[in-house]
Amino acid sequence: MKESYMTTNRLEAFYDAIIAIIVTVLVLELPQPATASIESILAIKLLISHI
């Protein structure tokens, strides 16, 4: 009788997909800067560092 186990390659691919989905959701929730200036980017950097 052949035993069917999930191989480690499939498990790694599954975890990679889950992590990719989580990172995508986190990136989509980042606030957009009002302008493309250094001050705006630094303000977002400070906002993120407090999380």
Backbone as XML, in Angstrom:
<?xml version="1.0"?>
<chain id="A" units="angstrom">
  <residue number="1" name="MET">
    <atom name="N" x="0.845" y="-1.166" z="0.000"/>
    <atom name="CA" x="0.000" y="0.000" z="0.000"/>
    <atom name="C" x="0.898" y="1.239" z="0.000"/>
  </residue>
  <residue number="2" name="LYS">
    <atom name="N" x="0.605" y="2.176" z="-0.877"/>
    <atom name="CA" x="1.405" y="3.386" z="-1.005"/>
    <atom name="C" x="0.894" y="4.451" z="-0.041"/>
  </residue>
  <residue number="3" name="GLU">
    <atom name="N" x="1.807" y="4.957" z="0.793"/>
    <atom name="CA" x="1.427" y="6.010" z="1.730"/>
    <atom name="C" x="1.598" y="7.362" z="1.054"/>
  </residue>
  <residue number="4" name="SER">
    <atom name="N" x="0.648" y="8.236" z="1.258"/>
    <atom name="CA" x="0.681" y="9.545" z="0.615"/>
    <atom name="C" x="0.950" y="10.626" z="1.661"/>
  </residue>
  <residue number="5" name="TYR">
    <atom name="N" x="2.148" y="11.142" z="1.632"/>
    <atom name="CA" x="2.517" y="12.229" z="2.521"/>
    <atom name="C" x="2.828" y="13.455" z="1.679"/>
  </residue>
  <residue number="6" name="MET">
    <atom name="N" x="2.570" y="14.623" z="2.272"/>
    <atom name="CA" x="2.918" y="15.853" z="1.584"/>
    <atom name="C" x="4.436" y="15.992" z="1.625"/>
  </residue>
  <residue number="7" name="THR">
    <atom name="N" x="5.032" y="16.200" z="0.485"/>
    <atom name="CA" x="6.484" y="16.339" z="0.455"/>
    <atom name="C" x="6.875" y="17.703" z="1.006"/>
  </residue>
  <residue number="8" name="THR">
    <atom name="N" x="8.122" y="17.825" z="1.404"/>
    <atom name="CA" x="8.579" y="19.097" z="1.965"/>
    <atom name="C" x="8.554" y="20.201" z="0.914"/>
  </residue>
  <residue number="9" name="ASN">
    <atom name="N" x="8.758" y="19.861" z="-0.345"/>
    <atom name="CA" x="8.717" y="20.881" z="-1.397"/>
    <atom name="C" x="7.336" y="21.507" z="-1.491"/>
  </residue>
  <residue number="10" name="ARG">
    <atom name="N" x="6.313" y="20.705" z="-1.395"/>
    <atom name="CA" x="4.951" y="21.238" z="-1.462"/>
    <atom name="C" x="4.637" y="22.070" z="-0.223"/>
  </residue>
  <residue number="11" name="LEU">
    <atom name="N" x="5.123" y="21.632" z="0.924"/>
    <atom name="CA" x="4.894" y="22.370" z="2.156"/>
    <atom name="C" x="5.609" y="23.719" z="2.120"/>
  </residue>
  <residue number="12" name="GLU">
    <atom name="N" x="6.833" y="23.739" z="1.614"/>
    <atom name="CA" x="7.566" y="24.998" z="1.480"/>
    <atom name="C" x="6.859" y="25.938" z="0.523"/>
  </residue>
  <residue number="13" name="ALA">
    <atom name="N" x="6.362" y="25.429" z="-0.571"/>
    <atom name="CA" x="5.644" y="26.261" z="-1.532"/>
    <atom name="C" x="4.368" y="26.826" z="-0.912"/>
  </residue>
  <residue number="14" name="PHE">
    <atom name="N" x="3.696" y="26.032" z="-0.108"/>
    <atom name="CA" x="2.483" y="26.489" z="0.568"/>
    <atom name="C" x="2.803" y="27.629" z="1.522"/>
  </residue>
  <residue number="15" name="TYR">
    <atom name="N" x="3.831" y="27.461" z="2.348"/>
    <atom name="CA" x="4.219" y="28.510" z="3.290"/>
    <atom name="C" x="4.694" y="29.765" z="2.552"/>
  </residue>
  <residue number="16" name="ASP">
    <atom name="N" x="5.421" y="29.598" z="1.461"/>
    <atom name="CA" x="5.848" y="30.754" z="0.666"/>
    <atom name="C" x="4.651" y="31.525" z="0.143"/>
  </residue>
  <residue number="17" name="ALA">
    <atom name="N" x="3.630" y="30.826" z="-0.295"/>
    <atom name="CA" x="2.425" y="31.485" z="-0.794"/>
    <atom name="C" x="1.709" y="32.241" z="0.317"/>
  </residue>
  <residue number="18" name="ILE">
    <atom name="N" x="1.614" y="31.654" z="1.484"/>
    <atom name="CA" x="0.968" y="32.309" z="2.621"/>
    <atom name="C" x="1.730" y="33.578" z="3.012"/>
  </residue>
  <residue number="19" name="ILE">
    <atom name="N" x="3.047" y="33.484" z="3.073"/>
    <atom name="CA" x="3.862" y="34.646" z="3.425"/>
    <atom name="C" x="3.724" y="35.736" z="2.362"/>
  </residue>
  <residue number="20" name="ALA">
    <atom name="N" x="3.684" y="35.361" z="1.094"/>
    <atom name="CA" x="3.522" y="36.343" z="0.022"/>
    <atom name="C" x="2.182" y="37.073" z="0.136"/>
  </residue>
  <residue number="21" name="ILE">
    <atom name="N" x="1.134" y="36.359" z="0.486"/>
    <atom name="CA" x="-0.185" y="36.983" z="0.652"/>
    <atom name="C" x="-0.159" y="37.954" z="1.826"/>
  </residue>
  <residue number="22" name="ILE">
    <atom name="N" x="0.439" y="37.552" z="2.937"/>
    <atom name="CA" x="0.505" y="38.425" z="4.116"/>
    <atom name="C" x="1.305" y="39.688" z="3.815"/>
  </residue>
  <residue number="23" name="VAL">
    <atom name="N" x="2.445" y="39.547" z="3.157"/>
    <atom name="CA" x="3.272" y="40.712" z="2.827"/>
    <atom name="C" x="2.526" y="41.641" z="1.873"/>
  </residue>
  <residue number="24" name="THR">
    <atom name="N" x="1.808" y="41.092" z="0.917"/>
    <atom name="CA" x="1.031" y="41.903" z="-0.011"/>
    <atom name="C" x="-0.028" y="42.715" z="0.715"/>
  </residue>
  <residue number="25" name="VAL">
    <atom name="N" x="-0.735" y="42.104" z="1.643"/>
    <atom name="CA" x="-1.759" y="42.819" z="2.407"/>
    <atom name="C" x="-1.124" y="43.927" z="3.240"/>
  </residue>
  <residue number="26" name="LEU">
    <atom name="N" x="0.014" y="43.648" z="3.862"/>
    <atom name="CA" x="0.692" y="44.665" z="4.656"/>
    <atom name="C" x="1.141" y="45.842" z="3.806"/>
  </residue>
  <residue number="27" name="VAL">
    <atom name="N" x="1.656" y="45.574" z="2.615"/>
    <atom name="CA" x="2.116" y="46.646" z="1.733"/>
    <atom name="C" x="0.941" y="47.474" z="1.238"/>
  </residue>
  <residue number="28" name="LEU">
    <atom name="N" x="-0.172" y="46.848" z="0.953"/>
    <atom name="CA" x="-1.336" y="47.589" z="0.468"/>
    <atom name="C" x="-1.909" y="48.516" z="1.527"/>
  </residue>
  <residue number="29" name="GLU">
    <atom name="N" x="-1.645" y="48.229" z="2.795"/>
    <atom name="CA" x="-2.169" y="49.059" z="3.869"/>
    <atom name="C" x="-1.252" y="50.223" z="4.215"/>
  </residue>
  <residue number="30" name="LEU">
    <atom name="N" x="-0.094" y="50.360" z="3.556"/>
    <atom name="CA" x="0.798" y="51.483" z="3.820"/>
    <atom name="C" x="0.166" y="52.776" z="3.307"/>
  </residue>
  <residue number="31" name="PRO">
    <atom name="N" x="0.306" y="53.851" z="4.071"/>
    <atom name="CA" x="-0.258" y="55.127" z="3.603"/>
    <atom name="C" x="0.527" y="55.672" z="2.413"/>
  </residue>
  <residue number="32" name="GLN">
    <atom name="N" x="-0.170" y="56.331" z="1.504"/>
    <atom name="CA" x="0.468" y="56.935" z="0.340"/>
    <atom name="C" x="0.903" y="58.355" z="0.691"/>
  </residue>
  <residue number="33" name="PRO">
    <atom name="N" x="2.111" y="58.759" z="0.292"/>
    <atom name="CA" x="2.537" y="60.131" z="0.579"/>
    <atom name="C" x="1.733" y="61.125" z="-0.253"/>
  </residue>
  <residue number="34" name="ALA">
    <atom name="N" x="1.530" y="62.327" z="0.313"/>
    <atom name="CA" x="0.777" y="63.356" z="-0.403"/>
    <atom name="C" x="1.564" y="63.857" z="-1.610"/>
  </residue>
  <residue number="35" name="THR">
    <atom name="N" x="2.863" y="64.004" z="-1.437"/>
    <atom name="CA" x="3.725" y="64.441" z="-2.534"/>
    <atom name="C" x="4.940" y="63.538" z="-2.590"/>
  </residue>
  <residue number="36" name="ALA">
    <atom name="N" x="5.646" y="63.634" z="-3.690"/>
    <atom name="CA" x="6.851" y="62.810" z="-3.848"/>
    <atom name="C" x="8.077" y="63.598" z="-3.396"/>
  </residue>
  <residue number="37" name="SER">
    <atom name="N" x="8.088" y="63.953" z="-2.120"/>
    <atom name="CA" x="9.225" y="64.709" z="-1.598"/>
    <atom name="C" x="9.911" y="63.893" z="-0.500"/>
  </residue>
  <residue number="38" name="ILE">
    <atom name="N" x="11.112" y="64.306" z="-0.184"/>
    <atom name="CA" x="11.875" y="63.628" z="0.867"/>
    <atom name="C" x="11.144" y="63.743" z="2.208"/>
  </residue>
  <residue number="39" name="GLU">
    <atom name="N" x="10.533" y="64.892" z="2.477"/>
    <atom name="CA" x="9.822" y="65.099" z="3.731"/>
    <atom name="C" x="8.666" y="64.115" z="3.878"/>
  </residue>
  <residue number="40" name="SER">
    <atom name="N" x="7.948" y="63.883" z="2.786"/>
    <atom name="CA" x="6.829" y="62.943" z="2.839"/>
    <atom name="C" x="7.309" y="61.521" z="3.100"/>
  </residue>
  <residue number="41" name="ILE">
    <atom name="N" x="8.391" y="61.155" z="2.452"/>
    <atom name="CA" x="8.938" y="59.807" z="2.634"/>
    <atom name="C" x="9.433" y="59.631" z="4.062"/>
  </residue>
  <residue number="42" name="LEU">
    <atom name="N" x="10.096" y="60.642" z="4.602"/>
    <atom name="CA" x="10.578" y="60.555" z="5.984"/>
    <atom name="C" x="9.417" y="60.510" z="6.970"/>
  </residue>
  <residue number="43" name="ALA">
    <atom name="N" x="8.333" y="61.228" z="6.677"/>
    <atom name="CA" x="7.169" y="61.195" z="7.563"/>
    <atom name="C" x="6.570" y="59.787" z="7.596"/>
  </residue>
  <residue number="44" name="ILE">
    <atom name="N" x="6.493" y="59.133" z="6.463"/>
    <atom name="CA" x="5.955" y="57.758" z="6.420"/>
    <atom name="C" x="6.918" y="56.811" z="7.137"/>
  </residue>
  <residue number="45" name="LYS">
    <atom name="N" x="8.209" y="57.028" z="6.963"/>
    <atom name="CA" x="9.210" y="56.193" z="7.638"/>
    <atom name="C" x="9.044" y="56.309" z="9.157"/>
  </residue>
  <residue number="46" name="LEU">
    <atom name="N" x="8.846" y="57.532" z="9.655"/>
    <atom name="CA" x="8.626" y="57.708" z="11.083"/>
    <atom name="C" x="7.341" y="57.066" z="11.544"/>
  </residue>
  <residue number="47" name="LEU">
    <atom name="N" x="6.298" y="57.157" z="10.730"/>
    <atom name="CA" x="5.020" y="56.538" z="11.058"/>
    <atom name="C" x="5.157" y="55.021" z="11.168"/>
  </residue>
  <residue number="48" name="ILE">
    <atom name="N" x="5.872" y="54.429" z="10.229"/>
    <atom name="CA" x="6.051" y="52.975" z="10.208"/>
    <atom name="C" x="6.930" y="52.524" z="11.372"/>
  </residue>
  <residue number="49" name="SER">
    <atom name="N" x="7.925" y="53.324" z="11.741"/>
    <atom name="CA" x="8.828" y="52.912" z="12.816"/>
    <atom name="C" x="8.121" y="52.861" z="14.170"/>
  </residue>
  <residue number="50" name="HIS">
    <atom name="N" x="6.986" y="53.527" z="14.313"/>
    <atom name="CA" x="6.246" y="53.507" z="15.565"/>
    <atom name="C" x="5.279" y="52.328" z="15.657"/>
  </residue>
  <residue number="51" name="ILE">
    <atom name="N" x="5.149" y="51.594" z="14.610"/>
    <atom name="CA" x="4.213" y="50.453" z="14.603"/>
    <atom name="C" x="4.857" y="49.253" z="15.236"/>
  </residue>
</chain>
